Amino acid sequence: MDTYYQGRGDITKDHRALVSGFVKATKLADSLLGIRFLGRTRPSSPAVVTPTPAASRAS
C-alpha cells in the first residue's frame, strides 16, 4: 500500500490522527532504503523509500 501526501497539511492531518489514535502508546521502528528526488530538470520533491513488512495472515 502506498501513501501519497501533497503538502504539509495532508501530512499533518493524517499523522495527527495516527498519533492521537491507535499508535498513541507505541514506538516507531523503521529503516530507510533511500531517498529519491523527483523531477527532471530541478529535482525538488523528495520521495522516501522504506521497506513495508508483509502483513501476517491468520491461518
C-alpha angles and dihedrals in degrees: 000000000000125000120210122193124184112199136343093287093062092048094046094047096050096042092048089055091050097046094047092046136044098340094052097112099032135099123232117231114180141146132217122233096180150305123249124192113219123217136073106235104016112019104208106146115079120210114198114212117207132166116258114213116227114255114246117241125212113241 
